[in-house]
Structures are given as C-alpha cells and as structure tokens.
Amino acid sequence: MMTLVDGTQEAFARDLEIALAQRHVLAAYQPQIDVTDGAVVGVEVLARWTHPERGSVPPDVFVDVAQKTGLLPLLTARILSDVTAEFVPGCSIDVAVNVSATQLEDPSLYDMFEGAFATGRCDPKTLIVEVTESRRIRHPERVAAPLEALAAAGVTISVDDFGTGHSSFARAEALHARELKLDKSLVQPEERAAEVAQIISEAHRRGIRVVGEGVEHRAQMDRLAAAGCDRAQGFWIAKPQPADSLRDWYRARTQTS
C-alpha cells in the first residue's frame, strides 16, 4: 500500500487539489447485483486518481489526505458532479455515493445534494448515500438534520463496512439507515458464515436491506445467497470501471441473461 512519509502530506494535498480542479480525479462504477436472480440493481461510485509521478493512488490514501486537509467536500462535489453528468434520466438502478461520517456534520452537505437533484438528472429515489464510519461522529446532533432531509427527499441511507469500527444496529438506526453493507472481512472467510447469517436475519427483522461487498469467489456468493443476503458486489461480479465501460458491460450482461 502506498504511504506518505513525513513532510509530504502538504505537497500531496496540493497535488490533489489541482487534480480535483482539473478533473483528473474520476468516477468509477462497481455494479451491484440482486443475489436471488443476478439482475443488476445498482452501482457504487468510487473515486480514482492517477498521479503524474506516483501513478495510481489508492483511494484510502488520497481520501484520508482529503479528510485531514479539508479537501473532502471538494472531492465529494467532484464525484457527485460526474455522477450527475453521467446519470441517464429514467435509469432504474441505484447509484451509491460515499460520504464520511464526519462530513455529515457539515451543514452544506445537503445543499450539495440538493443542487444535484435540481439538475433533474440525479433522482433522489435511486440515490444511496453510503456513510463510512472510519472516524466516530463527534457531534451527533449536527448529523440528524441533513440525514433526515436526505431521507425525506427519498434518498436511501446506507452504513458502509458494517461489522468493523463503530458500526452497530443502534448506530445504523440512529443514522436513519435502510441498508447495511457487510464488510469483506465478514463476507470472505467461510468461518464467519454463521455470523453473517445472524446479521442478515436481524437486519431483515428491522426492515433493513443488506449488501455483501468484497465478493471475489463463487463460494462467497453462494454463502450470501444461503444466508438470504439481498445484494452483492465485488471483483467476482465486476471491477470498478468508467461509465462508458460500465454501459458496455451492462449491455453484454443483459443480452446474455
């Protein structure tokens, strides 16, 4: 994994800010399928950046730098702009966008999404906001209003990386979540299959949809199906790809299904 040595974060952040301004940070889309019938039901939008000197930069590296240097709102706006530009009106599949838990405390977050809705090309009813909880929410009272506004607009709130960090059913419900994404550390090991099944059963009891992420082998997909999981994504299904490639992949999949 790429790491930053002491003293390079400021320069790296400047490079990232320039890349965002020049549209060199691009959206890639990873499909999600219905576990029951294999139908394509959504995509997760992921940021990708190729640095002119460092090459491809892992998202966890530049997203962490963006969070530490105040560039995260700009990064989210850049990706949301790509989604809005590439969104096809009338498209029935869901589009999931990542937002950090701490970013939810920013009062301008809802305004950013509202601007995307105003274009008429981003349907809130097919939008999923995935909340990543790598850092604990410092001011929960500031989070309630934007999440309630997004939910009222028809947006689905999803808790990403469920099973790690601070995630729990209580926190998911406090965030108005209607979806959980099981972390790959739960999905991939066979010995955690019973735990996965228990989480899915409890989520369904609460009326919450479950997505298994990190599916890399057929056996993992079969375990999710046996446990009653709703949706799945991972390299076994398809890798993240630009919008044009995604359209080609989607056409080929639907023609052969």
Phi, psi and omega per residue, in radians:
M1 nan 2.434 3.101
M2 -1.240 2.353 3.072
T3 -2.227 2.821 3.118
L4 -1.838 2.262 3.101
V5 -1.420 2.842 -3.122
D6 -0.972 2.379 3.077
G7 1.597 -0.117 -3.086
T8 -1.758 -0.198 -3.040
Q9 -1.083 -0.723 -3.115
E10 -1.105 -0.780 3.119
A11 -1.147 -0.700 3.137
F12 -1.108 -0.712 3.119
A13 -1.115 -0.672 3.090
R14 -1.097 -0.736 3.109
D15 -1.080 -0.706 -3.140
L16 -1.155 -0.736 3.138
E17 -1.075 -0.719 3.097
I18 -1.129 -0.765 -3.133
A19 -1.073 -0.678 3.115
L20 -1.164 -0.733 -3.135
A21 -1.151 -0.592 -3.092
Q22 -1.659 0.160 3.087
R23 1.082 0.648 3.083
H24 -1.623 -0.175 2.966
V25 -1.641 2.072 -2.969
L26 -2.054 2.769 3.096
A27 -1.524 2.375 2.973
A28 -2.143 2.627 -2.993
Y29 -2.136 2.182 3.082
Q30 -1.907 2.107 -3.080
P31 -1.168 2.633 2.957
Q32 -2.063 2.493 3.126
I33 -2.141 2.730 3.010
D34 -1.258 2.207 -3.078
V35 -1.139 -0.544 -3.068
T36 -1.233 -0.853 -3.031
D37 -2.108 -0.005 3.099
G38 1.365 0.089 -3.141
A39 -1.176 2.491 3.084
V40 -1.306 2.107 -3.055
V41 -2.037 -0.174 -3.120
G42 -3.084 3.085 3.047
V43 -2.439 2.558 2.964
E44 -1.752 2.316 3.136
V45 -1.584 2.195 -3.109
L46 -2.166 2.492 3.137
A47 -1.489 2.434 3.106
R48 -2.310 2.369 -3.109
W49 -2.429 2.206 3.025
T50 -1.867 1.921 -3.132
H51 -1.319 2.445 -3.093
P52 -1.064 -0.442 -3.139
E53 -1.961 -0.641 -3.080
R54 -1.517 -0.252 -3.074
G55 1.388 -2.651 -3.104
S56 -1.162 2.161 -3.116
V57 -1.748 2.179 3.126
P58 -1.009 2.392 -3.115
P59 -0.973 -0.667 -3.102
D60 -1.119 -0.435 3.110
V61 -1.300 -0.941 -3.052
F62 -1.346 -0.454 3.056
V63 -1.188 -0.685 3.103
D64 -1.104 -0.750 3.102
V65 -1.110 -0.732 3.127
A66 -1.060 -0.692 -3.129
Q67 -1.197 -0.685 -3.088
K68 -1.314 -0.406 -3.033
T69 -1.947 0.148 3.074
G70 1.430 0.217 -3.112
L71 -1.636 -0.036 -3.052
L72 -1.077 -0.742 3.083
P73 -1.042 -0.652 3.117
L74 -1.168 -0.688 3.103
L75 -1.125 -0.790 3.116
T76 -1.072 -0.745 3.134
A77 -1.107 -0.666 3.134
R78 -1.114 -0.803 -3.131
I79 -1.196 -0.722 3.126
L80 -1.114 -0.600 3.084
S81 -1.119 -0.735 3.094
D82 -1.105 -0.746 3.134
V83 -1.051 -0.775 -3.135
T84 -1.105 -0.718 -3.124
A85 -1.200 -0.581 -3.037
E86 -1.717 -0.121 -3.123
F87 -1.189 2.372 3.141
V88 -1.726 2.012 3.135
P89 -0.958 2.363 -3.138
G90 1.571 -0.103 3.118
C91 -1.153 2.289 -3.007
S92 -1.642 -0.134 -3.118
I93 -1.488 2.724 -3.116
D94 -1.403 2.674 3.097
V95 -2.204 2.049 -3.078
A96 -1.801 2.256 3.138
V97 -2.068 2.371 -3.103
N98 -1.498 2.379 3.059
V99 -2.386 2.300 3.132
S100 -1.281 2.671 -3.130
A101 -1.042 -0.710 -3.135
T102 -1.185 -0.502 3.122
Q103 -1.185 -0.408 3.118
L104 -1.105 -0.337 3.133
E105 -1.358 -0.180 3.139
D106 -1.371 2.050 -3.085
P107 -1.131 -0.280 -3.130
S108 -1.489 -0.080 -3.069
L109 -1.055 -0.834 -3.123
Y110 -1.096 -0.649 3.113
D111 -1.042 -0.648 3.127
M112 -1.089 -0.803 3.127
F113 -1.227 -0.663 3.130
E114 -1.064 -0.636 3.087
G115 -1.109 -0.655 3.092
A116 -1.178 -0.693 3.120
F117 -1.108 -0.627 -3.073
A118 -1.138 -0.374 3.132
T119 -1.227 -0.346 -3.102
G120 1.406 0.000 -3.112
R121 -1.835 -0.085 -3.128
C122 -2.170 1.786 -3.070
D123 -1.421 2.031 -3.129
P124 -1.037 -0.447 -3.106
K125 -1.302 -0.272 3.058
T126 -1.947 0.195 3.130
L127 -1.708 2.368 3.043
I128 -2.061 2.260 3.033
V129 -1.786 1.956 -3.138
E130 -1.579 2.069 -3.130
V131 -1.628 2.072 3.089
T132 -1.697 2.247 -3.042
E133 -1.906 0.837 3.105
S134 -1.173 -0.421 3.072
R135 -2.233 2.479 -3.106
R136 -1.161 2.464 3.082
I137 -1.192 2.117 -3.072
R138 -1.387 -0.568 -3.085
H139 -2.264 1.390 -3.089
P140 -0.966 -0.546 -3.105
E141 -1.148 -0.424 3.132
R142 -1.423 -0.294 -3.073
V143 -1.478 -0.501 -3.011
A144 -1.019 -0.845 -3.040
A145 -1.092 -0.881 3.138
P146 -1.123 -0.614 3.117
L147 -1.195 -0.707 3.097
E148 -1.112 -0.677 3.131
A149 -1.158 -0.725 3.119
L150 -1.138 -0.790 3.134
A151 -1.092 -0.691 3.127
A152 -1.132 -0.517 3.112
A153 -1.347 -0.163 3.136
G154 1.875 -0.010 -3.132
V155 -1.272 2.451 3.047
T156 -1.586 2.219 3.076
I157 -1.620 2.270 -3.115
S158 -2.174 2.472 3.059
V159 -1.737 2.027 -3.099
D160 -1.457 2.757 3.065
D161 0.958 0.671 -3.132
F162 -1.098 2.396 -3.091
G163 1.818 -0.036 3.098
T164 -2.266 2.955 3.015
G165 0.996 -2.242 -3.040
H166 -1.714 0.145 -3.006
S167 -1.224 2.505 3.072
S168 -2.878 2.878 3.110
F169 -1.120 -0.638 -3.136
A170 -1.106 -0.751 3.138
R171 -1.209 -0.650 3.120
A172 -1.060 -0.776 -3.138
E173 -1.233 -0.556 3.078
A174 -1.145 -0.482 3.116
L175 -1.552 0.096 -3.110
H176 1.108 0.516 -3.089
A177 -1.259 2.384 3.017
R178 -1.998 0.150 3.132
E179 -2.622 2.522 3.012
L180 -2.130 2.454 3.037
K181 -1.950 1.974 3.141
L182 -1.204 2.225 3.122
D183 -1.111 2.640 -3.116
K184 -1.076 -0.420 3.110
S185 -1.171 -0.329 3.020
L186 -1.588 -0.698 -3.008
V187 -1.283 -0.682 -2.961
Q188 -1.363 -0.728 -3.096
P189 -1.318 2.301 3.122
E190 -1.091 -0.585 -3.073
E191 -1.219 -0.145 3.120
R192 -1.801 0.186 -3.091
A193 -1.037 -0.722 -3.130
A194 -1.148 -0.679 3.107
E195 -1.117 -0.730 3.110
V196 -1.074 -0.798 3.141
A197 -1.067 -0.673 3.130
Q198 -1.158 -0.727 3.124
I199 -1.119 -0.767 -3.134
I200 -1.097 -0.742 3.134
S201 -1.079 -0.765 -3.137
E202 -1.188 -0.690 3.110
A203 -1.066 -0.799 3.135
H204 -1.120 -0.612 3.094
R205 -1.073 -0.543 -3.133
R206 -1.613 0.056 3.137
G207 1.348 0.481 -3.092
I208 -1.930 2.297 3.100
R209 -1.338 2.634 -3.104
V210 -2.199 2.334 3.071
V211 -2.049 2.280 3.039
G212 -1.698 2.146 -3.126
E213 -1.929 2.796 3.141
G214 1.435 0.431 3.138
V215 -1.295 2.003 -3.082
E216 -2.057 -0.158 -3.128
H217 -2.469 2.706 3.131
R218 -1.035 -0.648 -3.113
A219 -1.066 -0.640 3.114
Q220 -1.166 -0.695 3.098
M221 -1.118 -0.729 3.139
D222 -1.106 -0.669 3.117
R223 -1.153 -0.692 3.096
L224 -1.098 -0.731 3.127
A225 -1.098 -0.757 -3.128
A226 -1.125 -0.522 -3.118
A227 -1.488 -0.113 3.113
G228 1.505 0.366 3.130
C229 -1.115 2.559 -3.063
D230 -1.464 -0.815 -3.045
R231 -2.370 2.836 3.137
A232 -2.594 2.651 3.011
Q233 -2.598 2.762 -3.134
G234 2.714 3.020 -3.065
F235 -1.081 -0.487 3.120
W236 -1.109 -0.522 3.117
I237 -1.519 -0.984 3.104
A238 -3.007 2.585 3.076
K239 -1.480 2.794 3.024
P240 -1.044 2.463 -3.058
Q241 -2.660 2.740 3.097
P242 -1.097 2.864 -3.059
A243 -0.999 -0.752 -3.115
D244 -1.082 -0.785 3.121
S245 -1.140 -0.655 3.125
L246 -1.073 -0.746 3.136
R247 -1.081 -0.718 3.100
D248 -1.117 -0.767 3.130
W249 -1.082 -0.745 -3.110
Y250 -1.125 -0.771 3.122
R251 -1.082 -0.765 -3.124
A252 -1.137 -0.656 -3.124
R253 -1.209 -0.755 -3.112
T254 -1.228 -0.512 3.129
Q255 -1.271 -0.470 -3.102
T256 -1.696 -0.137 -3.096
S257 -1.540 nan nan
